[in-house]
């Protein structure tokens, strides 16, 4: 855990992946993230495998560096706990629909009255300005609607979901950036703000930033889709004994590549050296790579291309990542052992802050309401009051 955001308090009402991914980054940078859950817990706790009911592997990988309290926000006493948390917080994050937040007393108007300096960041499925503002949305729904599934179509043209929780994680990064931007304004002006980060609109902009292509110009000059990415010959290239990624990009890369394969006739060809013409012939160029790739082994290609500083890579399967020398040197997988979780691995935050001398050990993803009693005590509740809340099923204490 880093210390850049030490002292920042975040109330996190988010669930599943999008919001927890964003707030995990905030926790990695040192913020005190208080995860407020329903008494049944974030439903992502159930993702298996897992050694306990409330600590499935999916939850472990998206909720490190947080504290948990389980509260029934439908009860007046539960709303009161939330409002006390907000009064002491800098930031509130959620990924609910607007009406759901309002029903739980977690809408911006209500919370701004409690804490005018609050940075309020919400990530609903659809922007509040559109007809689907109150519609449910999950990653697959946004992959479908943002164009990502169609863009990822198979060879027969059937749309395919990307095999990662792409939309939740991409929009989660948008959400984390929004929080930090709001905090900068808060520090500069003393004022809070209300930032909405809708999934569909964020992901569509992400997908179309390059694929708007010729339709960027009006009237359009060309089709939708970035030609280089749409090329049928842009792919892992089959070698004598496997596959590699080969990606000459600039003029020097292509000249070196054609020199390597003995195509001296192309080294000074205008459609290779002129970046505009090269862009217009990119599929033809990639076809030349595909044609020559089977002539050498993967190992020979990687050695020869690296010697010429031409971008290239082996094709790692998920099982290969643990042995990747760069990743191993980065200590990307860390080993742990405790009485609750047993032996397990965690993903190290990818950020390196070389000036940070106050790095602390990461906190493991919490059990449901593991810090519930301590959080209530920080809010001023006495042991007797906490016991009363537990008996009334307003809170759960681990």
JOTAKA-V709532 format. One record per helix or strand of 3 or more residues. SS is the DSSP state (hx for helix, st for strand). FROM is the first residue (numbers start at 1). TO is the last residue. If there is no record, write none. Layout:
ss:SS from:FROM to:TO
ss:SS from:FROM to:TO
This chain:
ss:st from:9 to:12
ss:hx from:18 to:28
ss:st from:32 to:37
ss:hx from:43 to:46
ss:hx from:57 to:60
ss:st from:66 to:71
ss:hx from:76 to:87
ss:st from:91 to:94
ss:hx from:98 to:103
ss:hx from:108 to:114
ss:st from:119 to:122
ss:hx from:139 to:145
ss:hx from:148 to:151
ss:hx from:166 to:189
ss:st from:193 to:196
ss:hx from:199 to:211
ss:hx from:213 to:216
ss:hx from:227 to:230
ss:st from:243 to:246
ss:hx from:251 to:260
ss:hx from:264 to:267
ss:hx from:270 to:273
ss:hx from:275 to:280
ss:hx from:282 to:293
ss:hx from:298 to:307
ss:st from:312 to:314
ss:hx from:318 to:323
ss:hx from:325 to:329
ss:st from:333 to:338
ss:st from:342 to:347
ss:hx from:372 to:378
ss:hx from:383 to:391
